[in-house]
Amino acid sequence: MARVYIGDLGSGGSKPELEREFERYGPLKSVWVARNPPGFAFIEFEDPRDAEDAVKDMDGRMVCGVRIRVELAKTSSKPGYRSYPRRGFPPNIVSSRYRGRLSALIQSIHNSSFINSLKFSTSCVLCCVCVVFAPS
């Protein structure tokens, strides 16, 4: 598998149009178009060689009414790399009905003098709270 980054897409980028333009290079595993903020997308190819061909041919082309930038997506070489956003909770660890309460709890714990005196980091507190309060 290989992911391709599509930049400078503007707000008019559509998933069907990207699928139509990129599927000629090989089978697509997934297409994701950013909506908030708009302007970029990721396409995942089943074969890395197809992704490389798409990058060579599509970079600088007009798609969705704009000239797009196409590059191989950067990947992390760090062990334990997470694909979920840095802010918020990892998916499936805490159900959505608990997230609001846990956010308030974590914020109050982080701001407390007890935590500051122990020099805990926010991520340490987050991990401990998620483990303790995660529904079974």
Phi, psi and chi 1 to 4 in degrees:
 res  aa     phi    psi   chi1   chi2   chi3   chi4
   1 MET       -  147.2  -77.3 -173.9  -60.6      -
   2 ALA  -147.0  136.4      -      -      -      -
   3 ARG  -101.4  142.7  -76.6 -178.0    1.2  145.4
   4 VAL  -118.5  134.1  172.0      -      -      -
   5 TYR   -95.1  133.2  166.6   81.1      -      -
   6 ILE  -116.6  117.2  -66.1   95.4      -      -
   7 GLY  -113.6  171.8      -      -      -      -
   8 ASP    57.4   37.2  -59.5  -25.1      -      -
   9 LEU   -81.2  -23.1 -162.9   51.7      -      -
  10 GLY    74.4 -174.6      -      -      -      -
  11 SER   -87.0   -6.6   57.8      -      -      -
  12 GLY   -93.7    8.4      -      -      -      -
  13 GLY   -67.4  131.4      -      -      -      -
  14 SER  -123.2  144.2   73.0      -      -      -
  15 LYS   -60.0  -47.0 -176.4  177.0  176.8  178.5
  16 PRO   -60.8  -39.4  -22.2   30.7      -      -
  17 GLU   -68.7  -40.1 -171.3  168.3   -9.0      -
  18 LEU   -64.2  -42.2  -71.2  173.4      -      -
  19 GLU   -59.1  -44.7  -73.4  172.8  -20.8      -
  20 ARG   -62.4  -42.3 -171.1  172.0   45.4 -106.7
  21 GLU   -72.1  -35.9  -68.2  -70.0  -26.3      -
  22 PHE   -97.2  -19.4  -77.3   87.6      -      -
  23 GLU   -69.5  -13.9   68.1 -173.1   -0.9      -
  24 ARG   -69.4  -15.5   67.7  179.5   79.7  166.8
  25 TYR   -90.4  -14.6  -62.7   98.5      -      -
  26 GLY   152.5  173.2      -      -      -      -
  27 PRO   -61.3  134.4  -14.7   24.4      -      -
  28 LEU   -96.5  137.9  -54.4  178.6      -      -
  29 LYS   -89.0  -40.4 -176.2  164.2 -179.0  164.3
  30 SER  -159.0  155.7   66.2      -      -      -
  31 VAL  -133.9  126.9  176.4      -      -      -
  32 TRP  -129.5  125.8  179.5   83.1      -      -
  33 VAL  -114.0  126.2  179.2      -      -      -
  34 ALA   -69.3  139.1      -      -      -      -
  35 ARG  -114.9  -30.2  -67.5  -72.7  167.9 -133.5
  36 ASN  -141.5   93.9 -170.8   16.2      -      -
  37 PRO   -81.9  148.4   30.7  -34.2      -      -
  38 PRO   -77.9  171.2   29.6  -34.1      -      -
  39 GLY   120.8   -3.0      -      -      -      -
  40 PHE  -150.0  166.7   66.0   98.2      -      -
  41 ALA  -154.1  164.2      -      -      -      -
  42 PHE  -128.7  136.1  -73.1   98.7      -      -
  43 ILE  -123.6  132.1  -64.2  178.3      -      -
  44 GLU  -109.0  123.4 -164.0  167.4   12.9      -
  45 PHE   -98.4  149.2  -75.2   87.6      -      -
  46 GLU   -70.8  -33.6  -69.1 -178.3    8.2      -
  47 ASP  -115.7  125.5 -172.1  -26.1      -      -
  48 PRO   -58.9  -30.1  -21.1   29.4      -      -
  49 ARG   -66.6  -34.6  -65.9  170.5  -64.1 -171.8
  50 ASP   -65.2  -39.5  -64.2  -23.5      -      -
  51 ALA   -63.2  -42.5      -      -      -      -
  52 GLU   -63.2  -41.8  -69.6  169.4    5.5      -
  53 ASP   -62.3  -42.3  -68.4  -17.5      -      -
  54 ALA   -63.4  -41.3      -      -      -      -
  55 VAL   -61.7  -46.2  168.4      -      -      -
  56 LYS   -62.2  -43.9  -72.4  176.6 -167.7  169.7
  57 ASP   -83.1  -33.6  -69.4  -12.7      -      -
  58 MET   -94.1  -17.5  -66.4  -62.0  -68.1      -
  59 ASP   -62.2  124.0 -171.1   32.6      -      -
  60 GLY    88.9   -2.0      -      -      -      -
  61 ARG   -79.9  159.9  -79.8 -132.9  179.3  138.5
  62 MET   -86.9  119.7  -66.1  -69.2  -72.3      -
  63 VAL  -140.5  138.7  175.6      -      -      -
  64 CYS    56.5   30.6  -58.9      -      -      -
  65 GLY    81.8    4.9      -      -      -      -
  66 VAL  -136.9  158.9  -66.6      -      -      -
  67 ARG   -83.2  117.9 -170.1  168.4  -54.5  -79.5
  68 ILE   -96.2  156.8   60.4  171.9      -      -
  69 ARG  -106.7  130.4 -172.4  176.8   73.4 -140.2
  70 VAL  -127.6  126.8 -178.7      -      -      -
  71 GLU  -145.8  159.0   -3.4  178.5  -60.8      -
  72 LEU   -65.8  135.3  -72.4  174.8      -      -
  73 ALA   -68.5  143.6      -      -      -      -
  74 LYS   -74.8  141.1  -66.4  178.0  174.0   73.9
  75 THR  -121.4  154.3   58.1      -      -      -
  76 SER   -89.3  139.1  175.8      -      -      -
  77 SER   -94.9    1.2   59.0      -      -      -
  78 LYS   -72.9  137.3  -60.8  175.4 -170.0  173.0
  79 PRO   -67.6  144.3   13.9  -17.8      -      -
  80 GLY    78.5   18.9      -      -      -      -
  81 TYR   -58.3  133.9  174.3   72.6      -      -
  82 ARG  -106.8  143.0   57.5 -174.3  173.0 -156.2
  83 SER   -95.4   -4.1   60.0      -      -      -
  84 TYR   -90.3  160.1   54.8   87.3      -      -
  85 PRO   -60.2  153.2  -14.8   23.6      -      -
  86 ARG   -65.7  -35.7  -71.7 -165.6  172.9  -86.0
  87 ARG   -91.2  147.6  -68.5  175.1   19.6 -161.6
  88 GLY    96.2 -170.4      -      -      -      -
  89 PHE  -102.8  146.5  -64.3   95.5      -      -
  90 PRO   -61.3  143.6  -17.9   27.0      -      -
  91 PRO   -61.4  145.5   13.5  -19.3      -      -
  92 ASN    68.8    6.6  -58.2  -35.4      -      -
  93 ILE   -90.3  -44.4  -71.9 -177.3      -      -
  94 VAL  -126.5  125.3  179.2      -      -      -
  95 SER   -67.2  157.6   72.9      -      -      -
  96 SER   -61.7  -28.9   59.4      -      -      -
  97 ARG   -71.5  -17.6   66.9 -176.0  175.2  142.2
  98 TYR   -98.8  -14.5  -67.9  107.3      -      -
  99 ARG   -61.4  -43.4  -74.2 -172.4 -172.8  143.7
 100 GLY   -61.4  -45.7      -      -      -      -
 101 ARG   -64.7  -41.4  -71.7 -174.3 -125.4  155.0
 102 LEU   -68.3  -35.9  -78.6  176.2      -      -
 103 SER   -61.5  -45.0  -67.2      -      -      -
 104 ALA   -64.4  -41.2      -      -      -      -
 105 LEU   -64.5  -44.3  176.3   63.3      -      -
 106 ILE   -63.7  -42.3  -69.9  166.0      -      -
 107 GLN   -62.6  -43.7 -171.4   61.1   42.2      -
 108 SER   -67.7  -36.7   65.0      -      -      -
 109 ILE   -66.7  -42.6  -70.1  171.4      -      -
 110 HIS   -64.2  -36.2  178.6   63.9      -      -
 111 ASN   -82.3  -10.2  -68.9  -24.8      -      -
 112 SER   -73.3  150.0   73.6      -      -      -
 113 SER   -68.9  -25.7   57.6      -      -      -
 114 PHE   -61.1  -49.9  171.4   72.7      -      -
 115 ILE   -65.5  -43.3  -67.1  -61.6      -      -
 116 ASN   -61.9  -35.3  -70.2  -27.4      -      -
 117 SER   -71.3  -28.2   67.6      -      -      -
 118 LEU   -86.3   -8.7  -67.0  176.4      -      -
 119 LYS    61.8   37.6  -51.8  -94.2 -169.2 -109.2
 120 PHE   -76.8  150.0  -82.8  115.3      -      -
 121 SER   -90.7  159.1   70.7      -      -      -
 122 THR   -59.6  -39.4  -55.0      -      -      -
 123 SER   -66.3  -34.8   59.7      -      -      -
 124 CYS   -64.5  -45.5  177.8      -      -      -
 125 VAL   -63.1  -43.6  172.4      -      -      -
 126 LEU   -58.5  -46.1  176.4   61.4      -      -
 127 CYS   -63.1  -44.1  -69.2      -      -      -
 128 CYS   -64.1  -43.9  -65.9      -      -      -
 129 VAL   -66.7  -41.3  170.3      -      -      -
 130 CYS   -61.9  -41.0  -75.8      -      -      -
 131 VAL   -67.7  -41.8  169.5      -      -      -
 132 VAL   -73.0  -40.4  171.9      -      -      -
 133 PHE  -102.6   -0.2  -69.0  102.8      -      -
 134 ALA   -64.5  132.4      -      -      -      -
 135 PRO   -66.5  146.3   18.6  -23.2      -      -
 136 SER   -91.8      -   53.0      -      -      -
